[in-house]
Amino acid sequence: MNWLMSCLVAMVCWGFWGFLMKLASEHFNWYQIFVVTSVVTLAVSSLILVLLKPSMNVYSPGFGYALLGGVAGALALIAFYTAIGAGKAVIVVPLTALYPVITIILSYLILNEKIALVKGVGIMLALVAILLVSID
Protein backbone atom coordinates (compact mmCIF):
# COMPACT_ATOMS: atom_id res chain seq x y z
CA MET A 1 0.00 0.00 0.00
CA ASN A 2 1.52 3.36 -0.97
CA TRP A 3 1.62 6.33 1.36
CA LEU A 4 -1.38 8.10 -0.17
CA MET A 5 -3.63 5.06 0.17
CA SER A 6 -2.41 4.63 3.76
CA CYS A 7 -3.30 8.27 4.45
CA LEU A 8 -6.79 7.81 3.00
CA VAL A 9 -7.38 4.63 5.02
CA ALA A 10 -6.21 6.41 8.19
CA MET A 11 -8.46 9.39 7.46
CA VAL A 12 -11.53 7.22 6.94
CA CYS A 13 -10.79 5.05 9.99
CA TRP A 14 -10.20 8.10 12.20
CA GLY A 15 -13.43 9.60 10.90
CA PHE A 16 -15.37 6.51 11.94
CA TRP A 17 -13.37 6.33 15.17
CA GLY A 18 -14.42 9.82 16.30
CA PHE A 19 -18.05 9.09 15.46
CA LEU A 20 -18.04 5.68 17.16
CA MET A 21 -16.36 7.08 20.28
CA LYS A 22 -19.13 9.67 20.58
CA LEU A 23 -21.70 6.86 20.37
CA ALA A 24 -19.74 4.82 22.93
CA SER A 25 -19.60 7.81 25.29
CA GLU A 26 -23.39 7.83 25.45
CA HIS A 27 -23.26 4.41 27.12
CA PHE A 28 -19.80 4.17 28.73
CA ASN A 29 -17.64 6.58 30.72
CA TRP A 30 -14.14 7.51 29.56
CA TYR A 31 -12.29 4.78 31.47
CA GLN A 32 -14.57 2.02 30.20
CA ILE A 33 -13.98 3.23 26.64
CA PHE A 34 -10.25 3.45 27.30
CA VAL A 35 -10.07 -0.12 28.59
CA VAL A 36 -12.09 -1.57 25.70
CA THR A 37 -10.11 0.26 23.01
CA SER A 38 -6.82 -0.61 24.73
CA VAL A 39 -7.74 -4.30 24.75
CA VAL A 40 -8.35 -4.11 20.99
CA THR A 41 -4.99 -2.36 20.52
CA LEU A 42 -3.28 -5.01 22.66
CA ALA A 43 -4.86 -7.78 20.59
CA VAL A 44 -3.73 -6.19 17.31
CA SER A 45 -0.25 -5.56 18.76
CA SER A 46 -0.03 -9.20 19.86
CA LEU A 47 -1.02 -10.36 16.39
CA ILE A 48 1.66 -8.16 14.80
CA LEU A 49 4.23 -9.46 17.29
CA VAL A 50 3.37 -13.10 16.55
CA LEU A 51 3.03 -12.80 12.77
CA LEU A 52 5.79 -10.31 11.91
CA LYS A 53 8.19 -11.09 14.78
CA PRO A 54 9.75 -7.62 14.85
CA SER A 55 13.09 -7.38 16.59
CA MET A 56 13.38 -4.52 19.05
CA ASN A 57 16.45 -3.13 20.69
CA VAL A 58 15.25 -1.75 24.02
CA TYR A 59 18.48 0.26 24.26
CA SER A 60 17.78 2.10 21.00
CA PRO A 61 16.66 5.74 21.28
CA GLY A 62 13.73 4.71 19.06
CA PHE A 63 12.43 2.46 21.83
CA GLY A 64 12.45 5.32 24.34
CA TYR A 65 10.77 7.69 21.91
CA ALA A 66 8.12 5.07 21.11
CA LEU A 67 7.55 4.51 24.83
CA LEU A 68 7.15 8.24 25.49
CA GLY A 69 4.91 8.52 22.44
CA GLY A 70 2.78 5.72 23.87
CA VAL A 71 2.42 7.61 27.15
CA ALA A 72 1.50 10.82 25.29
CA GLY A 73 -0.96 8.88 23.14
CA ALA A 74 -2.60 7.26 26.16
CA LEU A 75 -2.95 10.61 27.91
CA ALA A 76 -4.37 12.12 24.71
CA LEU A 77 -6.92 9.32 24.44
CA ILE A 78 -8.01 9.81 28.04
CA ALA A 79 -8.41 13.54 27.44
CA PHE A 80 -10.26 12.90 24.16
CA TYR A 81 -12.65 10.36 25.70
CA THR A 82 -13.38 12.78 28.54
CA ALA A 83 -13.98 15.64 26.09
CA ILE A 84 -16.13 13.62 23.68
CA GLY A 85 -18.28 12.42 26.59
CA ALA A 86 -18.94 15.97 27.76
CA GLY A 87 -18.85 17.91 24.49
CA LYS A 88 -20.24 17.78 21.00
CA ALA A 89 -18.46 15.60 18.44
CA VAL A 90 -18.68 18.40 15.85
CA ILE A 91 -16.52 20.55 18.14
CA VAL A 92 -14.31 18.05 20.01
CA VAL A 93 -13.14 16.05 16.97
CA PRO A 94 -11.96 19.02 14.85
CA LEU A 95 -10.27 20.68 17.83
CA THR A 96 -8.32 17.58 18.79
CA ALA A 97 -7.48 17.00 15.12
CA LEU A 98 -5.33 20.13 15.18
CA TYR A 99 -2.52 18.27 16.97
CA PRO A 100 -0.22 18.57 13.91
CA VAL A 101 0.28 22.24 14.85
CA ILE A 102 2.10 21.05 17.99
CA THR A 103 4.19 18.63 15.91
CA ILE A 104 5.13 21.40 13.47
CA ILE A 105 6.14 23.79 16.26
CA LEU A 106 8.19 21.11 18.07
CA SER A 107 9.86 20.09 14.80
CA TYR A 108 10.78 23.72 14.15
CA LEU A 109 12.10 24.38 17.67
CA ILE A 110 13.85 21.08 18.39
CA LEU A 111 14.64 19.46 15.03
CA ASN A 112 15.39 22.78 13.29
CA GLU A 113 13.01 21.93 10.47
CA LYS A 114 12.03 24.93 8.37
CA ILE A 115 8.49 26.26 8.21
CA ALA A 116 7.73 27.71 4.81
CA LEU A 117 5.52 30.76 4.54
CA VAL A 118 2.59 28.65 3.34
CA LYS A 119 2.91 26.33 6.35
CA GLY A 120 3.14 29.32 8.69
CA VAL A 121 -0.07 30.71 7.20
CA GLY A 122 -1.63 27.25 7.61
CA ILE A 123 -0.70 27.24 11.30
CA MET A 124 -2.26 30.66 11.75
CA LEU A 125 -5.42 29.51 9.96
CA ALA A 126 -5.53 26.41 12.19
CA LEU A 127 -5.39 28.65 15.26
CA VAL A 128 -8.22 30.74 13.84
CA ALA A 129 -10.09 27.48 13.20
CA ILE A 130 -9.73 26.57 16.90
CA LEU A 131 -11.41 29.83 17.81
CA LEU A 132 -14.18 29.48 15.20
CA VAL A 133 -14.92 25.82 15.91
CA SER A 134 -15.02 26.34 19.67
CA ILE A 135 -17.73 29.00 19.43
CA ASP A 136 -20.96 27.30 20.40
C-alpha positions as CSV (number, residue, x, y, z in Angstrom):
1,M,0.0,0.0,0.0
2,N,1.5,3.4,-1.0
3,W,1.6,6.3,1.4
4,L,-1.4,8.1,-0.2
5,M,-3.6,5.1,0.2
6,S,-2.4,4.6,3.8
7,C,-3.3,8.3,4.4
8,L,-6.8,7.8,3.0
9,V,-7.4,4.6,5.0
10,A,-6.2,6.4,8.2
11,M,-8.5,9.4,7.5
12,V,-11.5,7.2,6.9
13,C,-10.8,5.1,10.0
14,W,-10.2,8.1,12.2
15,G,-13.4,9.6,10.9
16,F,-15.4,6.5,11.9
17,W,-13.4,6.3,15.2
18,G,-14.4,9.8,16.3
19,F,-18.1,9.1,15.5
20,L,-18.0,5.7,17.2
21,M,-16.4,7.1,20.3
22,K,-19.1,9.7,20.6
23,L,-21.7,6.9,20.4
24,A,-19.7,4.8,22.9
25,S,-19.6,7.8,25.3
26,E,-23.4,7.8,25.4
27,H,-23.3,4.4,27.1
28,F,-19.8,4.2,28.7
29,N,-17.6,6.6,30.7
30,W,-14.1,7.5,29.6
31,Y,-12.3,4.8,31.5
32,Q,-14.6,2.0,30.2
33,I,-14.0,3.2,26.6
34,F,-10.2,3.5,27.3
35,V,-10.1,-0.1,28.6
36,V,-12.1,-1.6,25.7
37,T,-10.1,0.3,23.0
38,S,-6.8,-0.6,24.7
39,V,-7.7,-4.3,24.8
40,V,-8.3,-4.1,21.0
41,T,-5.0,-2.4,20.5
42,L,-3.3,-5.0,22.7
43,A,-4.9,-7.8,20.6
44,V,-3.7,-6.2,17.3
45,S,-0.3,-5.6,18.8
46,S,0.0,-9.2,19.9
47,L,-1.0,-10.4,16.4
48,I,1.7,-8.2,14.8
49,L,4.2,-9.5,17.3
50,V,3.4,-13.1,16.6
51,L,3.0,-12.8,12.8
52,L,5.8,-10.3,11.9
53,K,8.2,-11.1,14.8
54,P,9.7,-7.6,14.8
55,S,13.1,-7.4,16.6
56,M,13.4,-4.5,19.1
57,N,16.4,-3.1,20.7
58,V,15.2,-1.8,24.0
59,Y,18.5,0.3,24.3
60,S,17.8,2.1,21.0
61,P,16.7,5.7,21.3
62,G,13.7,4.7,19.1
63,F,12.4,2.5,21.8
64,G,12.5,5.3,24.3
65,Y,10.8,7.7,21.9
66,A,8.1,5.1,21.1
67,L,7.6,4.5,24.8
68,L,7.2,8.2,25.5
69,G,4.9,8.5,22.4
70,G,2.8,5.7,23.9
71,V,2.4,7.6,27.1
72,A,1.5,10.8,25.3
73,G,-1.0,8.9,23.1
74,A,-2.6,7.3,26.2
75,L,-3.0,10.6,27.9
76,A,-4.4,12.1,24.7
77,L,-6.9,9.3,24.4
78,I,-8.0,9.8,28.0
79,A,-8.4,13.5,27.4
80,F,-10.3,12.9,24.2
81,Y,-12.6,10.4,25.7
82,T,-13.4,12.8,28.5
83,A,-14.0,15.6,26.1
84,I,-16.1,13.6,23.7
85,G,-18.3,12.4,26.6
86,A,-18.9,16.0,27.8
87,G,-18.9,17.9,24.5
88,K,-20.2,17.8,21.0
89,A,-18.5,15.6,18.4
90,V,-18.7,18.4,15.8
91,I,-16.5,20.6,18.1
92,V,-14.3,18.0,20.0
93,V,-13.1,16.0,17.0
94,P,-12.0,19.0,14.9
95,L,-10.3,20.7,17.8
96,T,-8.3,17.6,18.8
97,A,-7.5,17.0,15.1
98,L,-5.3,20.1,15.2
99,Y,-2.5,18.3,17.0
100,P,-0.2,18.6,13.9
101,V,0.3,22.2,14.8
102,I,2.1,21.0,18.0
103,T,4.2,18.6,15.9
104,I,5.1,21.4,13.5
105,I,6.1,23.8,16.3
106,L,8.2,21.1,18.1
107,S,9.9,20.1,14.8
108,Y,10.8,23.7,14.1
109,L,12.1,24.4,17.7
110,I,13.9,21.1,18.4
111,L,14.6,19.5,15.0
112,N,15.4,22.8,13.3
113,E,13.0,21.9,10.5
114,K,12.0,24.9,8.4
115,I,8.5,26.3,8.2
116,A,7.7,27.7,4.8
117,L,5.5,30.8,4.5
118,V,2.6,28.7,3.3
119,K,2.9,26.3,6.4
120,G,3.1,29.3,8.7
121,V,-0.1,30.7,7.2
122,G,-1.6,27.3,7.6
123,I,-0.7,27.2,11.3
124,M,-2.3,30.7,11.8
125,L,-5.4,29.5,10.0
126,A,-5.5,26.4,12.2
127,L,-5.4,28.6,15.3
128,V,-8.2,30.7,13.8
129,A,-10.1,27.5,13.2
130,I,-9.7,26.6,16.9
131,L,-11.4,29.8,17.8
132,L,-14.2,29.5,15.2
133,V,-14.9,25.8,15.9
134,S,-15.0,26.3,19.7
135,I,-17.7,29.0,19.4
136,D,-21.0,27.3,20.4
